[in-house]
């Protein structure tokens, strides 16, 4: 089962090739809240609502009418976060950015910690991963819309990832809705200057969807990340995800995010990205304004496409009260 959301309001449920509107709900967030309140699955709530109007999902996608698959009505209550160095192919690219002439870089040390302790046995706690903050719902960009790099950025690069979606219930329990592809857009040149600039490099928009796969993340995910320039493929590489290709379990990553009471406030929405193993910057590719990022995995439905744009410089003014 896949869910997508219309910018104009309304939820689309796709099962196989059949895509229908979900009657009685204007947003995926409201649907998830209803499932939590009823102590039922999202699938059960959708079945109870009955079959809605059939729609042409591909036509809506091509027309740019699909939003991020879920949003919070108040963007300040939508957290965008992520973990890095979680995939078995991710360490080499980061290590090359943060090589330590005295020995192993902090990136490689963190990666090895995950290899050794990121998949704990039942009843045990695993090692905590790297963690980063990308912003709130203001930074959540719909499929097809521009990923805007700030004027002061040194780079705008893609990161093809899986994103998990969580709504916090009234008792503070996190409820996972499902997963989608994501572009965890970052500034790798700024990050390369110094590892302590990682936090700065992540404060960029990110794009999600177009469809959420309701249910667990497949153990093995395959996809392709590509960059189109003037309508032609300028760079392309396959990527893998899922626990079979990760140094952490999803449960371990979830624990180390939701162990903080701050992230268990009723009604909040969390979109958490689980890392990547493939980066164009690791191959020496330099993005340009107008490039189109495309991230596609057949297991997650429609592809995610966004054009790279650059914001105009604006002065920063602080006024005295």
Secondary structure, DSSP 8 states (H G I E B T S, - for coil): -EEEEBTTS-EEEEETTEEEEETT-S-HHHHHHHHHHHT--HHHHHHHH-EEEE--HHHHHHTT-B--S---SSGGGEEEEE--S-BTTSHHHHHHHS-BTTBS-HHHHHHHHHHHHSS--TT--------EEEESGGGEE-TTS-EEE-TT-S--B--EEEEEEEEE-TTS-EEEEEEEEEE--B-HHHHHH-GGGHHHHH-S-EEE-S-EEES---SSEEEEEEEEETTEEEEEEEEEESGGGBSS-HHHHHHHHHTSGGG--TT-EEEEE---S--SGGGT----TT-EEEEE-GGG-S-EEEEEEE-----------
